[in-house]
Amino acid sequence: MSLSVSLQSLADYNPERVKDALHLLLEPLGGIDRYVKPGQKVLIKPNLLAGKTPEKAVTTHPEIVRQVILMVQQAGGIASVGDSPGLGKPENVARKCGVFEVIESTGARFALFDESVPINLEAGTFHHLEVAREALETDIIINLPKLKTHQMMGYTGAVKNLFGLVVGMRKVRLHLQAGTDKEFFALMLLELAERFKPALSIMDAVVGMEGNGPGNGDPVQIGALLASPHLVALDTVATAMVNLSEQRVWTQMVARKTGRLGVSLDELDLHGVPLATLQTSRFRPAKNSDINFGLPIPVKNILKNTITAQPTITQACQQCGHCVTHCPPEAMTIDPSETTTLDTQQVKIDYNRCIRCFCCQELCPHNAITTQQGMILRLLDFIQGSKK
């Protein structure tokens, strides 16, 4: 089985350069006409995590979205664009990150993602999920992930981007179901992505995010576009491009453990610009937040504070309450009557209830939540860093 991944260099988001790079990117894969047929309904799924400007590198850049819409329309497809953001109403988020203007200017449809439909998965671990109705009523999905770090999963890319098909607070239920078991959560992501397998995934890695991702990390110039019909294969190439080891990426580790194809570069057919010309070693990963595999859950629970990381409130906290509202296990509380507005201790975390999903850190609009690693994780990071 041939697993093809195409790569192109792209230095910035100039419209003409984006257009040309996308056509070069898709040419080895058969062009857009191979995936989009006249009259087909096409759901374009960018990363719209939060309402931040494109320069923050939190969301798929609007120019990538624009040019993909135009390509779909030129192929005769009927384009709609949608995602369920982590924080805020979809339309408000789309407006703030520049995507809504693109949708209006191209005549595409904005998919509201305001209604969930239960689905049954005949095979796999997760038999019942609820997803946006638009995901079920489209003919094909084109996935537009952004290359970013992710505090819980290590990395968010092609596979993780499909989690946005789950609407709003229903994501919370899945976090609660997985609890502290990141392997279990990664398996859910893989099974969801396979159920709604996109016809094509195109990754925005022109400017990615490193460090404290996916919502509050630092923009980093990478200078690349990647495309593939194969989700795991695309993530394999993307993580290799930024020298992100498989041991830091839960979906990749679980994909290998469960025998899924595409986790090794030698399985793949690479096209376009050679991977070596795009690779960088100057990419800062998210902090390790858990000991990867090998320890039974009861042992992990006993040693939780030394082998996992935990969210920590910093002085940047504005007591806005978003973290409290969106905490899946309701482990965070806020009591404005207790202290002054300058005292971050009025936001409290019950670490016995905390499941280390880092939703608070991911969604904090003020970048006021950081990651405090346990002793063993700090030692592990030090050892790994000394080997470089």
C-alpha positions in Angstrom: 0.0 0.0 0.0 1.5 3.3 -1.1 1.2 6.1 1.5 2.1 9.3 -0.3 2.9 12.6 1.4 3.8 15.8 -0.5 5.9 18.7 0.7 6.5 22.2 -0.5 8.4 25.2 0.9 6.5 28.4 1.5 8.1 31.4 3.3 5.0 33.5 3.9 1.3 33.9 3.3 1.4 36.1 0.2 -1.8 35.1 -1.7 0.0 34.4 -5.0 2.7 32.4 -3.4 0.2 30.4 -1.4 -1.8 29.7 -4.5 1.3 28.5 -6.5 2.6 26.4 -3.6 -0.7 24.6 -3.1 -0.9 23.7 -6.8 2.7 22.4 -6.7 1.9 20.6 -3.4 -1.1 18.7 -4.8 0.3 17.9 -8.2 2.1 14.7 -7.2 -1.0 13.6 -5.4 -3.2 14.0 -8.5 -4.4 17.5 -8.0 -7.5 18.7 -6.4 -9.7 17.1 -9.1 -8.7 13.7 -7.8 -10.4 14.4 -4.5 -13.2 16.8 -5.4 -15.9 16.0 -8.0 -18.4 18.5 -9.5 -21.5 18.9 -7.3 -19.9 17.3 -4.2 -20.5 19.0 -0.8 -17.0 19.6 0.7 -16.5 20.4 4.4 -13.3 22.2 4.9 -12.1 21.7 8.5 -9.4 24.2 9.6 -8.1 24.6 13.2 -10.1 27.4 14.8 -9.1 26.8 18.4 -9.7 30.3 19.6 -10.3 33.8 18.4 -6.8 35.1 18.0 -5.2 37.0 15.1 -3.3 35.0 12.4 0.0 36.3 13.7 -0.4 34.3 16.9 -0.3 31.0 14.9 -3.1 29.5 16.9 -5.4 28.9 13.9 -5.0 27.8 10.3 -4.0 30.9 8.4 -7.0 32.5 6.6 -5.0 32.6 3.3 -4.6 28.9 3.3 -8.3 28.5 3.9 -9.1 31.0 1.1 -7.0 29.3 -1.5 -8.3 25.8 -0.6 -11.9 27.1 -0.9 -11.1 28.5 -4.4 -9.5 25.2 -5.5 -12.6 23.3 -4.3 -14.9 25.7 -6.2 -12.8 25.5 -9.3 -13.1 21.7 -9.2 -16.9 22.1 -9.0 -17.3 21.4 -5.3 -19.7 23.2 -3.0 -17.5 24.5 -0.2 -18.4 25.0 3.5 -16.0 25.8 6.3 -16.5 24.8 10.0 -15.0 23.9 13.3 -16.0 23.8 16.9 -13.5 26.0 18.8 -12.4 25.3 22.3 -13.4 28.7 23.6 -16.1 31.0 22.2 -18.9 30.8 19.6 -17.7 29.5 16.2 -18.7 32.6 14.3 -17.0 35.0 16.7 -13.8 32.9 16.6 -13.9 32.7 12.8 -14.3 36.5 12.6 -11.4 37.2 15.0 -8.9 34.9 13.3 -9.8 36.3 9.8 -11.5 33.1 8.4 -15.1 34.4 8.4 -14.1 37.3 6.0 -12.5 34.7 3.7 -15.7 32.6 3.8 -17.9 35.6 2.9 -15.6 36.9 0.1 -15.4 33.5 -1.6 -19.1 32.7 -1.4 -18.5 29.6 0.7 -20.9 28.5 3.4 -20.1 28.9 7.1 -20.9 25.6 8.8 -22.4 26.5 12.2 -21.5 23.3 14.1 -24.4 24.0 16.4 -26.1 20.6 16.4 -24.7 17.3 17.5 -25.8 13.9 16.2 -25.0 10.6 17.9 -23.1 8.0 15.9 -22.3 4.4 16.5 -18.9 3.0 15.8 -19.3 -0.7 15.0 -15.7 -1.4 15.6 -13.1 0.0 18.0 -13.0 1.1 21.6 -15.5 4.0 21.4 -18.9 2.8 20.3 -20.8 6.0 20.8 -19.8 9.6 19.9 -21.6 12.8 19.1 -20.4 15.0 16.2 -21.5 18.0 14.3 -24.3 17.3 11.9 -22.3 18.9 9.1 -19.7 16.2 9.4 -22.4 13.6 8.5 -24.1 15.5 5.7 -21.0 16.3 3.6 -19.7 14.2 0.8 -16.0 14.7 1.7 -13.9 16.4 4.3 -10.7 18.4 3.6 -8.7 18.7 6.7 -6.6 21.9 7.3 -4.5 21.3 10.5 -1.9 23.7 11.9 1.4 22.3 13.1 1.5 23.1 16.8 2.7 21.6 20.1 0.0 20.4 22.5 0.5 20.1 26.2 -1.6 17.0 26.7 -0.9 15.1 23.4 2.5 16.5 22.7 1.5 17.6 19.2 -1.6 18.6 17.3 -1.8 17.9 13.6 -3.8 16.0 11.1 -5.3 13.4 13.5 -5.9 15.7 16.4 -7.6 18.4 14.2 -10.6 16.0 13.6 -11.4 16.4 17.3 -13.0 19.7 16.3 -15.9 17.7 14.8 -17.1 17.1 18.4 -19.2 20.1 19.3 -18.5 22.3 22.3 -18.9 20.8 25.8 -19.2 17.3 24.4 -15.4 17.4 24.2 -15.5 17.6 28.0 -17.3 14.2 28.3 -14.6 12.6 26.3 -11.9 14.1 28.4 -13.7 12.8 31.5 -14.1 9.4 30.0 -10.3 9.1 29.3 -9.4 10.6 32.6 -5.6 10.7 33.2 -5.0 7.9 30.6 -3.5 9.8 27.6 -3.1 6.5 25.7 -6.9 6.0 25.9 -7.5 9.5 24.7 -5.1 9.2 21.8 -6.9 6.0 20.8 -10.2 7.9 20.7 -8.6 10.6 18.5 -7.4 7.9 16.1 -10.7 6.1 15.9 -12.6 9.4 15.4 -10.3 10.5 12.6 -10.6 7.1 10.9 -14.4 7.2 11.1 -14.4 10.6 9.4 -11.3 10.0 7.2 -10.7 13.2 5.2 -10.3 12.8 1.5 -7.2 15.1 1.8 -5.3 16.8 4.6 -3.3 19.9 3.9 -1.1 21.1 6.8 -0.3 24.8 7.5 3.4 24.6 8.6 4.4 28.0 7.2 4.4 29.4 10.7 3.8 26.8 13.4 3.7 26.9 17.2 6.3 25.7 19.6 6.5 25.5 23.4 3.3 26.1 25.4 0.9 25.0 22.6 -1.7 24.7 21.3 -3.2 28.1 22.4 -0.4 30.0 24.1 2.9 28.9 22.6 5.3 30.9 20.5 5.0 31.3 16.7 7.9 29.7 14.9 8.9 30.0 11.3 9.0 26.6 9.6 8.3 27.5 6.0 6.4 24.4 4.7 3.1 23.0 3.5 2.4 19.3 3.6 -0.5 17.2 2.1 -1.6 13.6 2.1 -4.8 11.6 2.1 -3.3 9.6 5.0 -3.5 11.2 8.4 -0.9 9.2 10.4 1.5 9.4 7.5 1.2 13.2 7.3 1.8 13.5 11.1 4.8 11.3 10.8 6.4 13.6 8.2 5.4 16.7 10.1 6.9 15.6 13.4 10.1 14.4 11.6 10.3 17.8 10.0 10.5 19.6 13.3 12.5 16.8 15.0 9.7 16.0 17.4 10.4 12.5 18.7 7.6 9.8 18.6 7.9 9.4 22.4 6.5 12.9 22.8 3.5 12.4 20.5 0.7 10.2 22.0 -1.2 9.7 18.8 1.9 8.5 17.0 2.9 6.2 19.9 -0.6 4.6 20.0 -0.7 4.3 16.2 2.5 2.3 16.3 1.4 0.2 19.3 -1.9 -0.7 17.6 -0.3 -1.6 14.3 -1.6 1.3 12.2 0.2 2.1 9.0 2.2 5.2 8.3 4.2 5.7 11.5 7.6 5.1 10.0 9.2 7.2 7.3 10.4 4.1 5.4 6.7 3.2 4.8 6.0 6.4 3.0 6.5 7.8 -0.5 7.6 11.4 -0.2 7.1 13.9 -3.1 8.0 17.5 -3.8 10.7 19.3 -1.9 13.0 16.9 -0.1 12.2 16.5 3.6 15.9 17.2 4.5 15.7 20.7 3.1 12.7 21.6 5.4 13.9 19.9 8.6 14.8 22.0 11.6 16.3 21.1 14.9 15.4 24.5 16.4 11.9 23.6 17.5 10.9 23.7 21.1 8.6 20.9 22.2 5.9 21.1 24.8 7.0 20.0 28.2 6.7 16.3 29.0 3.5 15.9 30.9 3.5 12.2 31.6 5.7 9.1 31.7 5.1 7.4 28.4 3.8 3.8 28.7 5.1 1.0 30.8 3.6 1.8 34.2 0.2 0.3 35.3 -2.5 2.9 36.0 -2.6 2.2 39.7 1.1 2.9 40.0 0.7 6.0 38.0 -2.0 7.2 40.3 0.2 6.6 43.4 3.1 8.5 41.9 1.0 11.1 40.0 2.8 14.1 41.4 6.3 12.9 40.4 5.6 11.3 37.0 3.2 13.8 35.6 3.0 17.5 35.2 0.2 19.8 36.5 -1.2 23.2 35.5 -0.1 26.1 37.6 -1.7 29.6 37.8 0.8 32.5 37.2 0.7 36.2 38.0 -0.7 36.9 34.5 -4.1 35.6 35.7 -7.0 38.0 35.2 -9.5 35.9 37.1 -11.7 35.7 34.0 -13.1 32.3 35.0 -12.6 30.6 31.6 -10.5 27.9 33.1 -13.1 27.2 35.8 -15.9 27.0 33.3 -14.1 24.6 30.9 -12.4 22.3 33.4 -13.7 18.8 32.6 -13.5 17.3 36.1 -14.5 20.6 37.8 -11.2 20.7 39.6 -10.9 24.5 39.5 -12.7 27.1 41.6 -12.7 30.9 41.9 -13.9 33.0 44.8 -13.5 36.7 44.2 -14.4 37.4 47.8 -11.4 35.6 49.2 -8.6 37.9 48.0 -7.7 41.0 46.0 -8.0 40.9 42.3 -4.2 40.8 42.0 -3.9 37.6 44.0 -3.8 34.6 41.6 -4.5 32.3 44.6 -8.2 33.1 44.3 -8.1 30.6 41.4 -7.6 27.2 43.0 -6.9 23.8 41.5 -7.8 20.6 43.3 -4.9 18.4 42.1 -6.6 15.3 43.4 -9.4 15.8 41.0 -7.3 17.2 38.1 -7.0 14.8 35.2 -4.0 16.6 33.6 -5.9 17.3 30.4 -4.5 20.9 30.3 -7.8 22.2 28.8 -7.3 25.2 31.2 -3.8 25.9 29.8 -5.0 25.4 26.2 -7.9 27.8 26.5 -6.6 30.5 28.8 -6.9 33.8 26.9 -4.2 35.5 29.0 -1.4 32.8 28.8 -1.7 32.7 32.6 -1.4 28.9 33.1 1.9 27.1 32.8 3.1 23.5 33.3 4.9 22.4 36.5 6.6 19.1 36.0 7.1 16.4 38.6 10.6 15.5 39.7 10.9 12.5 37.5 9.7 14.4 34.4 12.2 17.2 35.1 15.0 14.6 35.3 13.8 13.0 32.1 13.8 16.2 30.2 17.2 17.1 31.5 18.6 13.7 30.3 17.0 14.0 26.9 18.3 17.6 26.5 21.8 16.6 27.4 21.8 14.0 24.6 21.2 16.6 21.9 
